[in-house]
Amino acid sequence: MRVAINGLLVSGQHSGVEKAILSLLRHVGEGSDDEFVAFVGPDFDDRLLHGCPVGIHHLPISNRPRLLRILYEEFRLHRHLDGYDLFHAPGYVAPGNLPVPTVLTVYDLVALRHPELAKWTNVRHYRRRLPKAARAAERIIVPLECVARQAVEHLGVPRERVAVVPLGVDERLRPSSAQEHARVRHQYGLPHAFILFVGNIEPKKNLETLFRALARLRADGLPHELVVAGKPGWKCRRTLRLPATLGIEGAVRFIGYVDEADLAGLYGAAELFVFPSLVEGFGLPPLEAMACGVPVVTSDAEALLETTGDAAEHVPATDAGALADAIEHLLHDAPARARLRAAGLERAAQFPWSRTMELTRAVYREAASCE
């Protein structure tokens, strides 16, 4: 087969969906005789795919401004599909009336199920386009069983057309050395003892509950600081101001986006990783932390329960007291941390990108046979 993959969303700093798409492009051709070509914008850095078995086709449209990219996908993208057998749209929506079978990836249905946690522009766009794109696609890829159930309910597609393909953990994310931890601490100005959060700063990540839990712990004498690594996102101003309101501004460090090369050292230097998200489609950062040998506390969001299993400590998402208790318990209980560390390493090992790509290519073959 000759497969075109829409990579227009990959630009700038990568997190969330962009990170998943970039990993797909890097790994999809490994061990395959099929041909894969990434459709990317003029600002895409080809070095990101250096040495990867995937072709690169630059389209004359960038991901910004977003509206122009959407219009180009809808009305011009089909002109580039001559000679291809399949088109994969790994970013929620696909153009209509394509000349080849289509695979669509839907990571979550937050915009439809929890519109209060999404930008109104995303809510409007996905309400209008997502159900239509899902019904037109030969196959829909989702990362978890809970998202598959939601897709059937909210998108009106039969379950047999929905394939569960979990995301993979980057092979570079492994337990790192004390020297690497020291390097990252120095580079980002980190304290010796800290709790870590990694993710975009936006309402669904529920950082406000984490800050309130930290305020309780600091009042009780906990010396640890909280390091927040991630880009400022939608409605982040209130979140960024809250530590000062709670009187813990000196105990919270916002270090912004962290480069891929520094992630393993950042995770490894933390004593505990905390991810209290209200809702997720998959929740990759907890698995990344586990792969680096760090004990993990997450909320009881459905996707996080499915992703992390028994390898993490789970607490009710909005219960700051329960979160504070879980953090305090683990920081003072070395055997419990060791148990979670071992369980986390085992859990993360169940999510290699090789398995993700095998399942993805199987979906491609099924979709192509529907033509």
N, C-alpha and C positions, 0 to 999 in steps of 0.2 A: 504493500500500500504506500501511497504518498499522502501524508497527513499535514495539513496546515493547522497551526496553533496560534490563536490570537494572543500576542504578548504585548499589546499596546498599553496595557495598564502598568507595565513595568517601567518605571522612570523615577529618578531621584532616589530618596532613601526608602528602603524596602521593609515593610512590615505587613503582617496579616496576609491578605489576599495576594499582594505583590510578591511577597516572599514565597508563597506556595506556588505561584505561577513560574517564578524564576527557577525554583527547584525542579518543577516539572520539565522545563526546557533543558535544564542541565542533565537530567537523568533519563528522559523518555527513550532516547535512542540506544541506551546501553544494552548490549546483548541482543539487538534486534536487527533483522535484515530489511526492515521497512525504512522509508525515508521520512524524516520529520523536518519541517521548516517553520521557524518562528517568524510571525508577522509582527514587526516592531516599528516604533516611531523613529524619526530622523535623529532624535536626541539619545537613542539607546546606545549604551556603551558596549560595543561588541566584545570587549575584553571579559565581560561577565560570563560569556559562553566559550571562552578560549579553551580549546581542547575537548569540547563536548561534541558528541555525535549528533548535531542538529544544524541545519542550515539557517541562514539569517536573511530575511527579506525586508528591507526598509520600505515602509509606506510613507507617503508624503504628508502624514498627519501625526501630530503629537497627542499625548494624553491631556494636554492643557492647551486651550480651554476645553473643558469636558464636553460641552454641548457640541462643539465642532467634531470632536472624536466620535460621539454617538451618531451624529448625522452622517459622517463618513462611513462608519460601520454599516449603517442601515441602507445607504444608497450607493456606495461605491465599492465596498469591500468585495462583493461578489465578482467583480471584474477581474480579481486577482486569483480566482480559484480554478481557472482552466488547467487541466492536467492533474488535478488533485482528486483523491478518492474519498476524502473525509475532511471535515472541518471541526476542530475542537475549540469551543468558546469557554475558557476556564474562569470567566469572571461574571457569572450570574445571568447574563443576557446574551442573546445571539441575534444577528440580523434575520429578518424574515425572507422567505423565498430564495434560499440559497440553492445553487445547482448541485450540491453534493450532500450526502447525509451529514447530520450534525450531532455532536456530543456536547452537552451543556454541563458545566460544573456549578453547583449551588452549594455554597459553604454553610449558609444558615438562612433562616427566614425571619431575622430580627425585624426588618423593616415592615413585614406584614403582621407578625405576631406581637411585636412590642414597638409600635411606632413612636412611643414617647422616648425611646432610647436611640433613635436614629434621626439623622438630618431630614428635614421635611422634603428637601429635594430628592433624597434617596427614596423616601417613602412614596412620593408621587411617581417617581420613575419606575420603581420596582412593582408597585401596584399595577401600573399600566403595562409594563413589558414582561415581567417575570412569568406570570401564568401563561401568556401567549408563547413565549420562547420555550417554556417547558413542554407545552403540549405539541409544539412543532418538532422538537428534538427527537431523534431516534432513541437516544439513551440519555439519562441524567445521572451524573455522578454526584454523590453526597459523601461526606466524610464519616458519618456515624449512623447507626440504626435509628436513633431518635430523630435525626434530620430526615431520614427516609420516611418515617411515619408522618412528619410534619409536611413533607412535600406532597404525599398522597392526599392529605387532608386539605391543604391550603392551595395547592396548584392544580388539583383535579387530574392527576396523572395516575395510571395504573401502576401498582407496586412492581410488576415484572419489568417495567422500563426504568426502574430506579436501581442503580448499582451502588453499593456501599464500598468506597475505596478510602481507607484512612490515610491521612497525611503521614509523611515520614519525618524522622529526626535527622538533621544534618550530621553526616559522619564525622565532621570536625568537632562536634560537641561531645566531648569525652572528659573524664576526670583529668585535670591539669596539675602542673607542678606548683610547688610553693613559690618558685621563682616567677612563674607566670602570674600567680596571684599578686605578688609584690609589684610586678610591672604594671598590671592593670590598676592596682590601688594608687600607685604613683601617678599614672597617666590621668586618672579621673579624680584624683584628690579624695580618695575614699578612706573612711575610718577603718580601724583594724577589725572591729566587731560590728557587723551590720546585717539587717534583714533586707531582702531584695524583692522588688517588683519589676517585671519587664512587660511593657505593653504600651499602646497608645493611651494618652491621658484623655479620657472621654467618659461620659456618664455610665455606660454599661460596664466599665471596668470596676466601678464601685470602690474607688480609692477613698471616698469619704468615710466609709465604714472602717477601712484599714487605718486611716488617720485617727479616728475616734478610739480605736483599739490601742493604738500606739500612745495616745494621750493618757489612757488609763495605766498602761504599763510604765510610762515614764514617771507618772505620779507615784507609783509604787517603787521607784528606784531602779528600773531597768536601764542599763547603760547603753544598750544597743541603739544605733541610729537606723533610719529607714532610707534606703537608696531607691529612687524611682528612675528607671531607665526607659525612655520612650519619648516619642514625639508629642508635642501639644496637639490635641485634636479638637473636635467639635465640643463646644460648651465647656471648655477647660478652665475658664477664668475662676469660677467659684471653687473648683477643686484646688487650683494653685494657691488661692488665698486662704483656704481652710486651716493649714498648719499654723499660720499666724493667729487666726481667730482662736484656735485651741491652745495657743501658747507653746507650741512645739516646733516653731519654725527652725530652731537651731538643731533639731533632731531629724529633719527631713531634707534630703539632698536630691534635687532634680538635676540629673546629669545629661538629659536629652537623649538623642539617638546614639546608640552604640554600634560601632562598625562590626561586621561579621567576624573579623579577625580577633576581636576582643571579647566576644561573647562567652566562650568557654572559660576564660580566666575570670570574667565578671561573675558568672554563675558559681564557679568553684570557690571564689573568695568569700561568698556569702555563707553565713551559718544556717540560714533558713530562707526558703523562697515562699512568698505568700501571694496568692492569686485569688482575690475575693469576688471575681466577676459575677454580675447578675445573670448574664446569659452569654453563651458562646455557641459557635457552630462546631468547634473542635477543641480549641484550647491547647495550642502547641507549646507555649512557654513552660507550663508545668512539666511536660515531657522533656523539654530541653534541659530544664534544671535537673530532673531525675537522671538524664544521660550524663550529666556532669557530676553526679554523686552528691546532690544537695537534697536534704529532706524538704518535703513540700506540704504546704497547707493550702487548700482551695475551698471555695464555697461548695455548696451542695447543688449547684446548677446541673441540670440533667446531663448536658454534654460532658461536663467535667467529671461527673461520676462515672460515665461510660469510658472516658479516655484514661483516667488515672486509676480506676478500680480501687483495690485495697492498698495501693502503694502510696497513698496520700492521706493526710488527716483532713476530714471534711467537716465544715461547720455551716450553719444556716447563713445565707448570704448577707443579710442585713443585721445580724446580731453581733454588735461590736463587743459585747461582753464575752460571748462564746469564742469569738476570734482571739480576743486578748488571752483568754484562758488557754486556748490551744497553743498559741505562740509561747506563752510563759512555760507551759508544761514541757514543750519540746526543747526549749533553750536550757531547761534545768534537768532534763532527763536524757543523759547520754545514751543509755541502752535503747530508748525509744527512737532517738535520732539515728542510731546505727541500724535499727530494724528498718526504718523508712528508707534509709540510704540504700541498703541492700535490695529492698523491694522495688525501689525506684529504678535502680540500674537494670533489674530484671524486666521491669515493665517497659522501660524505654527501648530495650533491645527487641521488643516485639513489633517495633514500628520502623523497620529499615526502608529506605527509599526503593530498594530493589523489589520488595514486595508490592509497594505502591505502584511501581511501574508495570509489574507483571499484571496486576489487576486492571490497570488503566488500559494497557494494550489489549487485554481480553475484551474490555468494553468497546474499544475501537473495532475489533473484528466483528462483534455482535452488531454494532451499528452499521457497519459497511454492508453486512449481509442483508440488512433490511431494505436496501435500495430496490 
